[in-house]
């Protein structure tokens, strides 16, 4: 039996080989008595050979033309989007545009009268468009000639659709499910609790609906990977669940906190602050009885557990280095003003600030009331001098401001007085008032600090202790007057004064403008100069009364 063998992938070699095989078949034909039959066979074979040659030639030409083209073949779609005869860039632009519309079209979830919306893009949804374009472009280009041509013809006749890889964030899908569960009508609510003051308020759970997460996820995926995108709402797949009963022991384990004593280490140096604890103020059995006898809510009393050693209790050995100090004199102050200064200083004394912690003067000293021990003394208020509880404590905040600056700590909030003061240089004061200005600073150092404030012989001393860092700067504070704010004369009437007569009720004095800098020095050389503030101090207007009597 004669056979036509193809031993090469080269079409020209294949054709030559077929011709040789045909000649051999003719030479080896049957005897003359079978000549008519042999002749017919020869014709068939020749026709077959010619057909194969022509098919090979045309296939080769077709394949070469396709290989040399930079366009996707006809009949190819990506998720229902026709990309036939488009370059890869053109296809990407078209597919990206249409699929981005999907990603930015709200998914609507419905449950009877409730509607919930979510953007697919916000759910972390996306398509691997580049991979899909590469797959589309490779059709008709990756196999041998006959396979490529077969793929091309198949695509023309049957069309071919490529489903791009669909990506999503499981965390985002879970999050939207949780959001829906949180607002769903008739939803399941588990038992919950909240701490209000010294009480634990426990609310019992209620049976209700929950969204089936896995089913909802599959519905979203099906919708986003369908060839024809629909804006129809997705019915929420719901399940009914019973709420878990109140578990007092579990709640206790979650809210219970052991108190921690403050302590410090020397090598390496570190201060660990104290922490208060929390516990039920009744026995576990009593708490269980309360929960069992209340259907909707119940209240469990709590108690604070205090540490044996607080951070403020740590001795000065935990703060070995004097970082800065500052003092002011109040020898001319009244007894009430002196009392206020000493009281405010005592409230500040011993305060410990951990690294990054912010100090609030008002928060530490508290409201200036007679119950707290404060006395009535002179204050600046509403542009004039008057009297109020706590008068004089601005000298404490201003002294602290200077000590803090010299310790190279960061200032969070500072306001200058309306008028200049005499106990600190101009531009280096810090006013405070309950419900209004507050002086705040942050422990910006690597280690904890401790404030020591005391009074002696009509002097206020404030020091900052801690642990020196590898590089410690000498801090110099520079402030000076930059200008004058002239006072005005204000006239009032006095019915007790004869008409035409005048009397000076308040002598006028000019105000000032000032500037203040913090200068850092290392080994006696200035390394930085930081502007602290540019302040304006109001003048004391001259007040003259005119008689009307």
C-alpha positions in Angstrom: 0.0 0.0 0.0 1.4 3.3 -1.0 1.1 6.3 1.3 1.9 10.0 1.1 4.1 10.9 4.0 4.7 14.4 5.3 8.0 14.6 7.1 8.4 18.4 7.3 6.3 21.4 8.6 7.6 23.5 5.7 4.7 23.7 3.1 7.1 23.8 0.1 8.9 20.8 1.3 5.6 19.0 1.9 4.5 19.8 -1.7 7.7 18.5 -3.2 7.5 15.4 -1.2 3.9 14.8 -2.3 4.9 15.1 -6.0 7.7 12.5 -5.6 5.3 10.2 -3.8 2.8 10.6 -6.7 5.5 9.7 -9.3 6.4 6.6 -7.4 2.7 5.6 -7.2 2.4 5.9 -11.0 5.5 3.8 -11.6 4.3 1.1 -9.3 0.9 1.0 -10.9 -0.8 -2.4 -11.6 -0.4 -4.3 -14.9 -1.9 -3.2 -18.2 -5.0 -5.3 -17.7 -6.0 -3.0 -14.8 -5.1 0.2 -16.7 -8.6 1.9 -16.7 -8.9 1.4 -13.0 -5.4 2.5 -12.3 -5.8 5.6 -14.4 -8.9 6.6 -12.4 -7.0 6.1 -9.1 -4.1 8.2 -10.4 -6.4 11.0 -11.3 -8.0 10.9 -7.9 -4.6 10.9 -6.2 -3.4 13.8 -8.3 -6.5 15.8 -7.5 -6.0 15.1 -3.9 -2.4 16.2 -4.1 -3.3 19.3 -5.9 -6.0 20.1 -3.3 -3.6 19.5 -0.4 -0.9 21.7 -2.1 -3.4 24.5 -2.7 -4.8 24.1 0.8 -1.3 24.3 2.2 -0.4 27.3 0.1 -3.6 29.2 1.0 -3.3 28.2 4.7 0.3 29.4 4.7 -0.6 32.7 3.1 -3.6 33.1 5.5 -1.5 32.3 8.5 1.3 34.6 7.5 -1.2 37.5 6.9 -2.7 36.8 10.3 0.7 36.6 12.0 1.8 39.9 10.5 -1.4 41.6 11.6 -1.4 43.5 14.9 -5.2 43.1 15.4 -7.3 40.5 17.2 -9.0 38.1 14.7 -12.7 38.3 14.0 -15.4 36.7 16.2 -13.7 37.3 19.6 -15.4 38.9 22.5 -14.4 39.6 26.1 -17.3 39.3 28.5 -19.7 40.0 25.6 -17.7 43.0 24.4 -16.7 42.6 20.7 -13.0 43.1 20.2 -12.8 41.8 16.6 -10.2 43.5 14.4 -9.0 45.8 17.2 -5.4 46.3 18.3 -4.5 45.3 21.8 -4.5 49.0 22.9 -7.9 49.6 21.2 -9.4 46.5 22.7 -8.1 47.5 26.2 -9.6 51.0 25.9 -13.0 49.6 24.8 -13.1 46.8 27.4 -11.8 49.0 30.2 -14.4 51.7 29.5 -17.3 49.4 29.5 -16.2 47.3 32.4 -15.4 50.4 34.4 -19.0 51.4 33.9 -20.0 48.2 35.6 -17.6 48.8 38.5 -19.0 52.3 39.0 -22.7 51.3 38.7 -24.4 50.8 42.1 -25.3 47.2 43.0 -28.8 47.3 44.4 -29.8 44.8 47.1 -33.5 44.6 48.0 -35.5 43.1 50.9 -39.1 44.0 50.5 -39.2 47.7 51.1 -35.6 48.1 52.0 -33.0 49.1 49.5 -29.2 48.9 50.0 -26.5 50.2 47.6 -22.9 49.4 47.1 -20.4 50.3 44.3 -18.5 47.2 43.0 -15.3 49.3 43.0 -15.8 50.0 46.8 -16.1 46.2 47.3 -12.6 45.7 45.8 -14.1 44.3 42.6 -12.0 44.4 39.4 -11.2 42.6 36.2 -7.9 41.2 34.9 -8.3 43.0 31.6 -4.7 42.7 30.5 -4.8 39.0 30.7 -8.0 38.8 28.8 -6.6 41.0 26.0 -3.5 38.8 25.8 -5.7 35.6 25.5 -7.8 37.3 22.8 -4.8 38.4 20.8 -3.1 34.9 21.0 -6.0 33.1 19.3 -4.8 32.1 15.8 -1.2 32.8 16.7 0.1 30.2 19.1 -0.2 26.9 17.3 1.0 25.4 14.0 -0.4 26.6 10.7 -3.4 24.3 10.5 -4.3 24.8 14.2 -4.1 28.5 13.8 -6.3 28.5 10.7 -8.7 26.1 12.4 -9.0 28.5 15.4 -9.5 31.4 13.0 -12.3 29.7 11.1 -13.9 28.4 14.3 -14.0 32.0 15.7 -15.6 33.3 12.5 -18.3 30.6 12.4 -19.0 30.1 16.1 -17.7 33.3 17.8 -15.6 33.0 20.9 -16.1 34.7 24.3 -13.4 35.2 26.9 -14.4 35.6 30.5 -11.8 37.8 32.3 -10.6 36.8 35.7 -12.9 38.6 38.2 -11.3 39.8 41.4 -12.9 41.0 44.6 -12.1 41.7 48.3 -13.5 39.2 50.7 -13.1 41.6 53.5 -15.0 44.3 51.6 -17.8 41.9 50.8 -18.0 40.9 54.5 -18.1 44.5 55.4 -21.0 45.4 53.2 -22.8 42.3 54.5 -22.2 43.5 58.1 -23.5 46.9 57.2 -26.7 45.5 55.7 -27.1 43.2 58.8 -26.8 46.3 61.0 -29.7 48.1 59.4 -31.9 45.3 58.2 -35.5 45.4 59.3 -36.2 42.5 61.7 -32.5 41.8 62.0 -30.8 39.6 64.5 -29.4 41.5 67.4 -27.0 39.8 69.7 -26.6 40.6 73.4 -24.5 43.7 74.0 -23.2 45.8 76.8 -21.9 49.3 77.6 -20.1 50.9 80.5 -21.9 54.0 81.8 -20.1 55.5 84.8 -19.9 52.8 87.5 -22.5 50.6 85.9 -22.4 47.9 83.2 -25.6 48.0 81.1 -26.4 44.7 79.4 -29.0 44.5 76.6 -30.4 41.1 75.7 -30.3 39.9 72.1 -33.3 39.3 69.7 -33.9 36.7 67.1 -34.1 37.9 63.5 -32.8 37.9 60.0 -29.2 37.7 58.8 -27.7 37.9 55.3 -26.3 34.6 54.0 -22.8 35.9 53.2 -21.7 33.1 50.8 -24.9 33.2 48.8 -24.7 37.0 48.5 -21.1 36.8 47.4 -22.0 34.3 44.7 -24.9 36.5 43.5 -22.6 39.5 43.2 -20.0 37.4 41.3 -22.6 36.0 38.9 -24.0 39.5 38.2 -20.5 41.0 37.6 -19.4 38.1 35.3 -22.5 37.9 33.2 -22.1 38.9 29.5 -25.2 41.1 29.7 -24.9 43.5 32.7 -28.2 44.2 34.3 -29.1 47.0 36.8 -31.9 44.9 38.3 -31.7 44.6 42.1 -30.3 41.6 43.8 -32.7 39.9 46.2 -31.1 39.5 49.6 -30.6 35.9 50.6 -31.8 35.8 54.3 -31.7 33.3 57.1 -33.4 33.4 60.5 -31.2 33.0 63.6 -31.8 32.9 67.3 -29.8 35.3 69.5 -27.3 33.9 71.9 -28.3 34.1 75.5 -26.5 36.6 77.8 -23.2 35.0 79.0 -22.3 36.8 82.2 -19.0 34.9 82.6 -17.9 35.9 79.0 -18.8 39.5 79.6 -17.0 39.5 82.9 -13.8 38.1 81.2 -14.0 40.9 78.6 -14.5 43.8 81.0 -12.3 42.7 83.9 -9.0 44.4 84.1 -6.3 43.8 86.6 -4.7 47.0 88.1 -1.0 47.5 87.3 1.5 49.2 89.6 3.9 51.8 88.2 7.6 50.8 88.1 10.8 51.7 86.4 14.0 50.0 85.2 17.5 51.4 85.3 19.2 49.5 82.5 17.7 50.3 80.2 16.0 53.3 81.8 12.3 53.2 81.4 9.3 54.2 83.5 6.1 52.1 83.2 3.0 53.9 84.2 0.3 52.6 86.5 -3.1 51.4 85.3 -6.4 51.2 87.1 -8.4 48.0 86.9 -12.1 47.2 86.6 -14.4 44.5 88.1 -18.0 43.6 89.0 -19.0 45.2 92.3 -21.1 42.1 93.1 -20.4 38.4 93.1 -20.7 36.3 89.9 -23.8 34.5 91.2 -25.5 37.8 92.0 -24.7 39.1 88.5 -26.2 35.9 86.9 -29.4 36.3 88.9 -29.8 39.9 87.8 -29.4 38.8 84.1 -31.8 35.9 84.5 -34.5 38.1 86.1 -34.5 40.8 83.5 -35.8 40.2 80.0 -34.5 43.2 78.0 -31.8 45.0 80.0 -30.0 44.6 83.3 -27.5 46.7 85.2 -24.4 45.3 86.9 -22.6 47.7 89.4 -18.8 48.1 88.7 -15.9 49.0 90.9 -12.5 50.5 90.0 -9.5 48.6 91.1 -6.6 50.9 92.1 -2.9 50.1 91.8 -0.8 50.1 95.0 1.8 52.3 93.3 0.7 55.0 90.9 3.0 56.7 88.4 3.0 59.9 90.5 4.0 57.8 93.5 7.4 56.9 91.9 10.3 58.5 93.8 12.7 60.9 92.3 15.1 58.0 91.7 12.9 57.2 88.7 13.6 60.7 87.4 17.3 61.1 88.0 18.1 64.3 86.1 17.1 67.9 86.5 16.1 68.9 82.9 15.1 72.5 83.6 13.8 74.8 86.3 12.3 78.3 86.5 11.2 80.6 89.3 9.2 83.8 89.7 8.6 86.1 92.6 5.2 87.1 94.0 6.4 89.0 97.1 4.0 91.9 96.4 0.9 89.7 96.1 -2.0 89.8 98.4 -2.8 86.9 100.8 -5.6 85.6 98.5 -3.4 85.7 95.4 -0.6 84.0 97.3 -3.0 81.2 98.4 -4.1 80.7 94.8 -0.6 80.4 93.5 0.4 77.9 96.2 -2.8 75.8 95.6 -2.3 75.7 91.8 1.3 74.7 92.3 0.4 71.9 94.7 -2.1 70.5 92.1 0.7 70.4 89.4 3.3 69.0 91.7 4.2 65.4 91.1 2.5 65.2 87.7 4.2 62.5 85.5 3.9 62.6 81.8 4.8 59.6 79.6 6.4 60.2 76.2 3.9 61.7 73.8 1.4 62.6 76.7 -0.1 66.0 76.6 -0.4 68.2 79.8 -3.4 70.5 80.2 -3.2 73.2 82.9 -7.0 73.5 83.2 -7.4 69.8 83.2 -4.8 69.4 86.0 -5.7 72.4 88.2 -9.4 72.1 87.7 -12.2 74.7 88.0 -11.3 77.6 90.2 -14.1 77.4 92.9 -14.3 78.2 96.6 -15.1 74.6 97.2 -11.7 73.7 95.7 -10.0 76.2 98.0 -9.4 79.1 95.6 -9.8 82.7 96.8 -10.9 85.9 95.1 -8.1 88.0 93.7 -7.3 90.3 90.8 -7.7 89.0 87.3 -7.7 90.3 83.7 -11.1 90.0 82.2 -12.9 91.7 79.3 -10.1 94.1 78.7 -10.0 95.4 82.3 -8.7 94.3 85.7 -11.3 92.8 88.0 -11.5 90.1 90.8 -12.5 86.5 90.6 -11.8 83.1 92.2 -8.3 81.9 91.3 -6.8 85.3 90.6 -3.0 85.0 90.3 -2.7 81.4 88.9 -1.6 82.8 85.6 1.7 83.3 87.3 1.9 79.5 87.8 1.0 78.8 84.1 3.6 81.4 83.0 6.3 80.0 85.2 5.5 76.5 84.0 5.7 77.8 80.4 9.2 79.0 80.9 10.3 75.8 82.6 8.8 73.7 79.8 10.5 75.7 77.2 13.9 75.4 78.9 13.3 71.6 79.1 12.9 71.7 75.3 9.4 70.3 75.3 6.8 70.9 72.6 4.2 73.6 73.2 0.7 72.5 72.1 -1.3 75.6 73.1 -0.3 78.9 74.6 -2.0 82.4 74.7 -0.4 85.6 75.9 -2.2 87.9 78.3 -4.2 90.9 77.1 -1.9 93.2 79.1 1.8 92.8 80.0 2.7 91.2 83.3 5.5 91.9 85.6 6.6 88.4 86.8 8.0 87.1 83.5 9.7 88.8 80.5 7.5 90.2 77.8 6.4 87.5 75.3 7.1 84.6 77.7 3.8 84.6 79.6 0.9 82.1 79.3 -2.6 83.1 80.4 -5.2 80.6 81.5 -8.9 80.8 82.3 -11.5 78.1 83.0 -13.5 77.4 79.9 -11.3 79.7 77.8 -7.5 79.8 77.2 -5.6 76.7 78.3 -1.9 76.1 78.5 -0.9 72.7 77.0 2.4 71.0 76.2 3.5 67.6 75.2 6.3 65.4 76.6 8.2 65.2 73.3 11.2 63.5 74.9 12.2 59.8 74.8 11.6 59.3 78.5 8.9 60.2 81.1 9.1 63.5 82.9 8.0 64.6 86.4 6.9 68.1 87.3 7.9 69.5 90.7 6.2 72.7 91.8 6.6 74.3 95.2 6.5 77.7 96.9 8.8 79.2 99.5 9.2 82.7 100.8 6.9 84.2 98.2 8.7 82.5 95.4 7.4 79.9 93.0 9.7 77.2 91.8 8.8 74.8 89.0 11.3 72.1 87.8 11.2 69.4 85.2 12.9 66.0 86.0 13.5 63.1 83.8 16.4 61.3 82.2 18.9 63.1 80.0 19.1 61.9 76.4 22.3 61.2 74.4 22.3 64.8 73.1 21.1 67.6 75.5 20.9 71.2 74.3 21.3 74.3 76.4 18.1 76.4 75.9 18.2 80.1 75.9 14.9 82.2 75.8 15.1 85.5 74.0 12.3 88.0 74.0 12.0 91.7 73.4 9.6 94.6 72.7 9.2 95.3 69.0 6.7 98.2 69.1 4.3 100.4 71.0 0.5 100.3 70.9 -0.7 103.8 72.0 -3.5 104.1 74.4 -6.7 106.1 73.8 -8.7 108.4 76.0 -12.2 107.3 76.9 -14.7 109.7 78.5 -17.5 108.8 80.9 -20.0 110.9 82.8 -20.1 111.4 86.6 -23.2 112.8 88.2 -21.4 113.5 91.4 -18.9 115.8 89.8 -19.7 119.4 89.0 -20.5 120.2 85.4 -17.4 121.4 83.6 -15.1 119.4 86.0 -13.2 116.3 85.0 -11.4 113.5 86.9 -8.9 110.8 85.7 -10.5 107.5 86.7 -7.8 105.4 85.1 -4.4 106.5 84.0 -3.5 105.4 80.5 -0.5 103.3 79.6 0.7 102.1 76.2 0.6 98.5 75.1 3.4 96.7 73.2 4.2 94.2 70.5 6.9 91.6 71.1 8.7 88.7 69.7 10.1 85.6 71.5 12.6 82.9 70.3 14.0 79.6 71.6 17.7 79.2 71.0 19.3 75.8 71.2 23.0 75.6 71.9 25.5 72.7 71.9 28.9 73.2 73.5 28.2 76.9 73.6 27.4 77.2 69.9 24.0 78.1 68.5 22.5 75.3 66.4 18.9 76.5 66.0 16.7 79.5 66.6 12.9 78.9 66.7 10.3 81.7 66.7 8.0 81.1 69.6 5.5 83.9 69.2 4.7 87.4 68.0 2.5 88.9 70.6 0.4 92.0 71.0 -0.4 93.5 74.4 -3.3 96.0 74.7 -2.8 99.4 76.2 -4.7 100.5 79.3 -6.9 103.3 78.0 -7.0 106.5 79.9 -10.5 107.0 81.4 -11.7 110.5 82.2 -15.0 111.3 83.9 -16.9 114.5 83.1 -19.1 116.0 85.7 -22.8 116.5 85.0 -23.9 117.8 88.4 
